[in-house]
Amino acid sequence: MKILIAGASGFIGSHIAVHLRAAGHDVTGATRTLADARRRLPQLDWIACDFRRDRVEDWLDRLDGIDALVNCVGVLQDGLGENSRQVHVEGADALFAACERAGVRRVIHISAAGADDAAGSSYSRDKLAGEAALKARDLDWAVLRPSLVMARNTYGGTALIRSLAGLPVLTPVVGADQRFRPVMMEDVCQTVADLLAPGAPSGVSWDIGGADAMTMGDVVTEYRRWLGFGGTRIWSVPTWMARPAFWFGDLLGWLGVRTSMRTNSLKQLEYDVAGDPTEWLAWTARPPRGLREALDAAPAGLADRWHARLGFARPVARVVLGLFWLVSGLIALGVGHDAARDHLLAAGFAPVFAELVLLSTAVLDIALGLAMLLKYRVRAVAGLMIATTLAYLATLTATAPALWADPLGPAVKTFPGMALALLMAATEDER
């Protein structure tokens, strides 16, 4: 079959795309991050799409020759460049309507367990409305509502779980008693493949869950065991105490920094997201694997342990690096202005030129610091930080070499900053 997967660059969508291609299907991925998708999954054919803007007419040519659609597009919450209703409802319905007009009858839609008005989150309401939009169409549809989807690769909530598992001694967990049915990615992918087979049922809406019901604390503990980090004490953080951190996550979202710690996540943690997989279990021929069984099938490696330990250490390092550059620039424009100008004058700069150099370098420092804090093109910004520091050192060596021997070490202390910037550049990846 020729299958179009909308959202094929995402966490679930990328696994489904690779799985279906390995099964012999002709797979085309649709994404709004076309260049990144082609670089990360070059074995797939790709087309550009944008659920925030695309309408029925935009999809008709893209659906030419397509036999089935799998929709995996989703966003956690409104933010800079993200709109939940446009993506989950309006954009999805435009695609479903286009399938109806183009004769692409088979549509599989990935929703989420706990998609219910009672959950109280815009994510759940919009997911539910997206399901309703599909069910209203004259299509052979199937809706899959997985609980917590686990894979060797991680993103969003699963990346946060692995990061929590990397914390030493005490593990703070919001919603530690919240119950899930962790389902393995291969079970989700195989279900999609089975639903694309001739004679597969349509008009079904199934919760998909793994073999075991587990609390969030259980999942984190299981990951620590797999990673070889030993036991820990789970501290169940009260919702009221955690709420400001999730509000801050919302703010970051509107600044373009995506994080799984946002208020929609917090609301979902207060609602049942285990689902009831009874109907799915009665249909599938393969009993789902439990989390422990799946983890033990492949030993944790160095990259897994690094990822877990860097989960919180890396954001802290990025913030420290950004603040270092931001504050340095602000000091040069404020309380340190006269001292900095005197250094430049002593190095032989003309007064007007010294003021110009001071102003331009301070503004550059502030801009680089803000860009790092806002996670804007981190790799490029880190490279500019290193290049700028080397330029500063070269100028210092040429004009004021005595500063290399200064007991406070203003020149020597730039090297840890360059090393930290190099670490940011080397580890920067969205997915």
Buried (B, 14 or more C-beta within 10 A) or exposed (E): BBBBBBBBBBBBBBBBBBBBBEBEBBBBBBBBBBEBBBEEBEEBBBBEBBBBEBBBEBBBEBBEEBBBBBBBBBBBBBBEEBBBBBBBBBBBBBBBBBBBEBEBBBBBBBBBBBBBEEBBBBBBBBBBBBBEBBBEBEBBBBBBBBBBBBBBEBBBBBBBBBBBBBBEEEBBBBBBEBBBBBBBBBBBBBBBBBBBEEEBEEEBBBBBBBBBBBBBBBBBBBBBBBBEBEEBEBEBBEBEEBEEBBBEBBEBBEBEBBBBBBBBBBBBBBBBBBBBBEBBBEBBEEEBBBBBEBBEEEEBEEEBBBBBBBBBBBBEBBEEBBEBBBBBBBBBBEEBBEEBBEBBBEBEBEEEEBBEBBEEBBEBBBBBBBBBBBBBEBBEBBBBBBEBBEEBBEBBEEBBEEBEEEEEEBBEEBEEBBEBBBBBBEBBEEB
